[in-house]
Amino acid sequence: MMYAGCVLQLLFVRHQFKIAFFSELKQDTQNALKNYRTAYNLVHELRAHETNMLEIKTMAGFINYKICRLCFQHNTPLDAIAQFRKHIDLCKKKIGSAELAFEHAAWMSKQFQAFGDLFDEAIKLGLTAIQTQNPGFYYQQAAYYAQERKQLASMLCNHDSSVVYPNPDPLETQTGVLDFYGQRPWRQGTLSFDLSDPEKEKMGILSLQLKERNVLHSELIITLLSNAVAQFKKYKCPRMKSHLMVQMGEEYYFAKDYAKALKLLDYVMCEYRSEGWWTLLTSILTTALKCSYLMAQIKDYITYSLELLGRASTLKDDQKSRIEKNLIKVLMNESPDPEPDCDAAAVKASQKLWSDRVSLAGSNVFTIEVQDFIPFVQCKAKFLAPSFHVDVPVQFDIYLRADCPHPIRFSKLCISFNNQDYNQYCVVEEAYQKSDILEQSSQGTMCLVPGKTRKFTFKFVAKTEDVGKKIEITSVDLILGSESGRCVILNWRGGGGDAASSQEALQAARSFKRRPKLPDNEVHWDSLAIQASTMIISRVPNISVQLRHEPPALTNEMYCLVVTIESHEETVAKDVKLTAGLKPGQDANLTQKTQVTLRGTDTCDDSFPALLPDIPVGDLQPGEKLEKPIYIRCGTVGARMFLVYVSYLINTTVEGKEILCKCHRDETVTIETVFPFDVAIKFVSTKLEHLDRVFADIPFLLMTDILSASPWPLTIVTSQLQLSASMTSVDQLESYVENVVLQTGESASECFCLRCPPVTNSGGVATGCYIISWKRSSPVESVPVVRTVITLPHVIVESIPLHVKADLPSFGRVRESLPVRYHLQNKTNLVQDVEVSMEPSDAFMFSGLKQIRLRILPGTQQEVLYNFYPLMAGYQQLPSLHINLLRFPNFTNQLLRRFIPTHIFVKPQGRQADENSIAAA
């Protein structure tokens, strides 16, 4: 009955699997998934025993694969992942026979690999994965079980060489294939849990173990790790990628493919160095050192040894001592001792390779770029100053510090610069015997004692052509070994520092830890800062440059700037040159409006430069003083910065070597430019009333007012009025302000009587220009005169039909007759009918025609005479003359009042002298 029940359960599984398979063929994937799930559950309901454990896991693996694949097809990846986790949880403890435990590890590895393949395939078809859930994790787990399989196989399949494969082969069947998946070939179709033939079972297990010995486990592991690395790289998981690459490198090492192992490990080392994982880096370096030893790669062996001896290595002192001794052996052209835990056969082969390397007479000089490693020697270069004068020796220090267990002696230290001419002055070399390379004493110039800082000081004289240039240390070379053996050149780019220096400097800067006090001749390594470059600057000049001037400058004047040069040198200053003018780099408008010349009598225009370069001055004897006037013309107001640059050559001796130095001194001065004066122009009538327009042929006045805005006294040398062709002068034009001296705020005025002929156009008429010749008031006669031209404003000219002019005395007296004559002039080509009337005033009586009508021919004039009799004293209003033009109704009395006076001053009547009163007096 038990047997029948077992068969029935197996048939249930087969039945559900077949239904699901046929549903899948019909593309009814939903029913297929349902039946596959049922079949999977039935498999795990079967009674498991050591004899059928493999068959249950095999079928469970097949059905799980189908379920996961359909879940991915239905775009339900979470269901697929949940199913797979359930599958692993149910099967991971079903190991089966303990003697075949490696089979279970292999089956687990295959499950993870298959699910990873399904996941990756689904991603290619459009599924989106994330950093924390991607196929790489499943390939990684598959590799983990493959590694476990390898370990179990090494323990369970470690038979003596005398054990032979069973004959006949228990794994062979009559048909060559198994009737059912997962069954043992030597007991197919057996459902009983009892082993009927224990001996046959033993032989079957032995044959499986012997077959497992021939499996290339490392290749399987490397393939799975490679798949995982590709996935983690795709999903940007750099640390997972590095971790697995280390495992790949170790697998290549176990597989004896040392070249690939070294390539992978070398790639990963860079990341662990930059992030400061010193324990991991030490482990990787140890494996890399074994690989380089087994391949007899001399340069790699030396490089990894240097780093394992350094401060980043976490090895113990005895291990470091062993590595240091091996390194010295390699440098002495001897074979190093084997690395521990290496394969015996591989060590034997490598010893032969090392012997061949020793006998070969190839290149024995190895250059190692220290910047990418962390060797046991640290280097820092530091110039004593950020700049040096060319007549002072350039000095810098090289600091070296060793971290190896024992003192070590170097043979040579040399420094390279961007100017290779200086390289010859910065070399330290020490000869010693081969056996002294690793000595216990600290004697010798080039011997470095662990934990102690060694300082080397260099100095050289800079070349004069390098003035203004940067001298930079391009590399520092420290040579270990000798040419007779092997020679290693440790090369630091720039002023030193290796892969860990920047991180250590940052930590030291952030640290608040108090440093212990050291002796005077020692320094704290962390407190040293690299300074790999310095600037060569010109010799300090021993001359004085003084500027004498009277600010501010006035617009357009020839402003005098006196440059006084005095030599304080002990020898002759040769080839003295002066550069003076506007300092470069200022506004372009200032450059265009600034001119500089050596002669004040020059009339500067835009062709003159703003800067005069390299004016030869000649030689200056010690203590000699020289003055050079510079004249500057500023065309616009505002502040300007002027440069005075004096250069010269002088011989000097530095460190017993005579050099010709070019020295210079420069002075800058800011000069403010202001307007010398303001000029106000206005047009007024003969009655001094403001005019916004003038009338043709009617005289008017042009008034100029010069207001001094200069802080210095100004001398107006002369002035000149240049009239345009459309303007004429009534009187002779002459200057009324000639040789007038104006203090600050004072003004000088002029008045010119002008007349404008009739014009055809109705627009403005040009008046002309007003020219002022002026200079600073100075006892020096040679002060140049400045000519300032002011363009006069245009004026509107209008025609007038009738012009009236009055002739009357300047004043009247009470009760005395005051004759007044009015001249009426016709300014048109027509006969004018004029109505003239006189309106009386309270202050005057008058005689004459009160109202009259006249006819005036073209271009002629008529006179009207009145006698006014003043009645009151004071400034009195005259009787008003009214004129009406019948042809020109627009001619108003308001316009008439512009030409004739309306008021006059009347004096009181004077008393006559009484003879009696005079006599009494």
Secondary structure, 3 states (H helix, E strand, C coil): CHHHHHHHHHHHHHHHHHHHHHHHHCCCHHHHHHHHHHHHHHHHHCCCCCCCHHHHHHHHHHHHHHHHHHHHHCCCHHHHHHHHHHHHHHHCCCCCCHHHHHHHHHHHHHHHHHHHHHHHHHHHCCCCCECCECHHHHHHHHHHHHHHHHHHHHHHCCCCCCCCCCCCCCCCCCCCCCCCCCCCHHHCCCCCCCCCCHHHHHHHHHHHHHHHHCCCHHHHHHHHHHHHHHHHHHCCCHHHHHHHHHHHHHHHHHCCCHHHHHHHHHHHHHHHHHHCCHHHHHHHHHHHHHHHHHHCCHHHHHHHHHHHCCCCCCCCHHHHHHHHHHHHHHHCCCCCCCCCCCCHHHHHHHHHHHHHHHHCCCCCEEEEEHHHCCCCEEEEEEECCCEEECCCCEEEEEEEEECCCCCEECCEEEEEECCHHHHHHCEEECCCCHHHCCCCCCCCCCEECECCEEEEEEEECCCHHHCCCEEEEEEEEEEEECCCCCEEEEEEECCECCCCHHHHHHHHHHCCCCCCCCCCCCCCHHHCCCECEEEEECCCCCEEEEEECCCCEECCCEEEEEEEEEECCCCCEEEEEEEEEECCCCCHHHHHCEEEECCCCCCCCCCCCCEEEEEEEEEECCCCEEEEEEEEEECCCEEEEEEEEEEEEEEEEECCEEEEEEEEEEEEEEEEEECCEEEEEEEECCCCCECCCEECCCCEEEEEEEEECCCCCEEEEEEEEEECCCCEECCCCCCCCCCEEECCCCEEEEEEEEECCCCCCCCEECCEEEEEEEEECCCCCCCCCEEEEEECCCEEEECCCEEEEEECCCEEECCCCEEEEEEEEECCCCCEEEEEEEECECCEEEECCCEEEEEECCCCEEEEEEEEEECCCEEEECCEEEEEECCCCCCCHHHHCCCCCCEEEEECCCCCCCHHHHHHC
